[in-house]
Amino acid sequence: MEAKYTLQTTMIANSLLNILGIKSVAIRNKMTLKNNLTMLSV
């Protein structure tokens, strides 16, 4: 019972980390894209 609960918590934590990771990558990509567009327009 205890081990099952811990595993579930770990899975949920990993999912949250993945979502946060994907979000930060998307934000970084958006920033890079913005920088590239700025460089191109100069």
mmCIF file of the C-alpha atoms, coordinates in Angstrom:
data_MODEL
# 
_entry.id   MODEL 
# 
loop_
_atom_site.group_PDB 
_atom_site.id 
_atom_site.type_symbol 
_atom_site.label_atom_id 
_atom_site.label_alt_id 
_atom_site.label_comp_id 
_atom_site.label_asym_id 
_atom_site.label_entity_id 
_atom_site.label_seq_id 
_atom_site.pdbx_PDB_ins_code 
_atom_site.Cartn_x 
_atom_site.Cartn_y 
_atom_site.Cartn_z 
_atom_site.occupancy 
_atom_site.B_iso_or_equiv 
_atom_site.pdbx_formal_charge 
_atom_site.auth_seq_id 
_atom_site.auth_comp_id 
_atom_site.auth_asym_id 
_atom_site.auth_atom_id 
_atom_site.pdbx_PDB_model_num 
ATOM 1  C CA . MET A 1 1  ? 0.000  0.000  0.000   1.00 0.00 ? 1  MET A CA 1 
ATOM 2  C CA . GLU A 1 2  ? 2.716  2.460  1.038   1.00 0.00 ? 2  GLU A CA 1 
ATOM 3  C CA . ALA A 1 3  ? 4.964  1.624  -1.929  1.00 0.00 ? 3  ALA A CA 1 
ATOM 4  C CA . LYS A 1 4  ? 2.059  1.994  -4.362  1.00 0.00 ? 4  LYS A CA 1 
ATOM 5  C CA . TYR A 1 5  ? 1.271  5.462  -2.988  1.00 0.00 ? 5  TYR A CA 1 
ATOM 6  C CA . THR A 1 6  ? 4.912  6.537  -3.278  1.00 0.00 ? 6  THR A CA 1 
ATOM 7  C CA . LEU A 1 7  ? 5.089  5.318  -6.873  1.00 0.00 ? 7  LEU A CA 1 
ATOM 8  C CA . GLN A 1 8  ? 1.931  7.255  -7.752  1.00 0.00 ? 8  GLN A CA 1 
ATOM 9  C CA . THR A 1 9  ? 3.308  10.413 -6.127  1.00 0.00 ? 9  THR A CA 1 
ATOM 10 C CA . THR A 1 10 ? 6.571  10.006 -8.044  1.00 0.00 ? 10 THR A CA 1 
ATOM 11 C CA . MET A 1 11 ? 4.681  9.596  -11.319 1.00 0.00 ? 11 MET A CA 1 
ATOM 12 C CA . ILE A 1 12 ? 2.613  12.719 -10.633 1.00 0.00 ? 12 ILE A CA 1 
ATOM 13 C CA . ALA A 1 13 ? 5.757  14.666 -9.716  1.00 0.00 ? 13 ALA A CA 1 
ATOM 14 C CA . ASN A 1 14 ? 7.472  13.513 -12.921 1.00 0.00 ? 14 ASN A CA 1 
ATOM 15 C CA . SER A 1 15 ? 4.446  14.545 -14.977 1.00 0.00 ? 15 SER A CA 1 
ATOM 16 C CA . LEU A 1 16 ? 4.487  18.009 -13.412 1.00 0.00 ? 16 LEU A CA 1 
ATOM 17 C CA . LEU A 1 17 ? 8.219  18.328 -14.042 1.00 0.00 ? 17 LEU A CA 1 
ATOM 18 C CA . ASN A 1 18 ? 7.709  17.277 -17.667 1.00 0.00 ? 18 ASN A CA 1 
ATOM 19 C CA . ILE A 1 19 ? 4.958  19.856 -18.142 1.00 0.00 ? 19 ILE A CA 1 
ATOM 20 C CA . LEU A 1 20 ? 7.139  22.560 -16.574 1.00 0.00 ? 20 LEU A CA 1 
ATOM 21 C CA . GLY A 1 21 ? 10.076 21.445 -18.680 1.00 0.00 ? 21 GLY A CA 1 
ATOM 22 C CA . ILE A 1 22 ? 8.037  21.576 -21.881 1.00 0.00 ? 22 ILE A CA 1 
ATOM 23 C CA . LYS A 1 23 ? 6.746  25.023 -20.942 1.00 0.00 ? 23 LYS A CA 1 
ATOM 24 C CA . SER A 1 24 ? 10.224 26.395 -20.257 1.00 0.00 ? 24 SER A CA 1 
ATOM 25 C CA . VAL A 1 25 ? 11.512 24.946 -23.543 1.00 0.00 ? 25 VAL A CA 1 
ATOM 26 C CA . ALA A 1 26 ? 8.596  26.545 -25.402 1.00 0.00 ? 26 ALA A CA 1 
ATOM 27 C CA . ILE A 1 27 ? 9.299  29.891 -23.742 1.00 0.00 ? 27 ILE A CA 1 
ATOM 28 C CA . ARG A 1 28 ? 12.996 29.585 -24.579 1.00 0.00 ? 28 ARG A CA 1 
ATOM 29 C CA . ASN A 1 29 ? 12.175 28.709 -28.193 1.00 0.00 ? 29 ASN A CA 1 
ATOM 30 C CA . LYS A 1 30 ? 9.853  31.703 -28.417 1.00 0.00 ? 30 LYS A CA 1 
ATOM 31 C CA . MET A 1 31 ? 12.580 33.991 -27.056 1.00 0.00 ? 31 MET A CA 1 
ATOM 32 C CA . THR A 1 32 ? 15.097 32.552 -29.526 1.00 0.00 ? 32 THR A CA 1 
ATOM 33 C CA . LEU A 1 33 ? 12.643 33.036 -32.375 1.00 0.00 ? 33 LEU A CA 1 
ATOM 34 C CA . LYS A 1 34 ? 12.058 36.635 -31.308 1.00 0.00 ? 34 LYS A CA 1 
ATOM 35 C CA . ASN A 1 35 ? 15.829 37.244 -31.156 1.00 0.00 ? 35 ASN A CA 1 
ATOM 36 C CA . ASN A 1 36 ? 16.301 35.691 -34.591 1.00 0.00 ? 36 ASN A CA 1 
ATOM 37 C CA . LEU A 1 37 ? 13.558 37.870 -36.079 1.00 0.00 ? 37 LEU A CA 1 
ATOM 38 C CA . THR A 1 38 ? 15.139 40.944 -34.498 1.00 0.00 ? 38 THR A CA 1 
ATOM 39 C CA . MET A 1 39 ? 18.516 40.024 -35.987 1.00 0.00 ? 39 MET A CA 1 
ATOM 40 C CA . LEU A 1 40 ? 16.960 39.436 -39.405 1.00 0.00 ? 40 LEU A CA 1 
ATOM 41 C CA . SER A 1 41 ? 15.161 42.778 -39.431 1.00 0.00 ? 41 SER A CA 1 
ATOM 42 C CA . VAL A 1 42 ? 18.338 44.699 -38.515 1.00 0.00 ? 42 VAL A CA 1 
# 
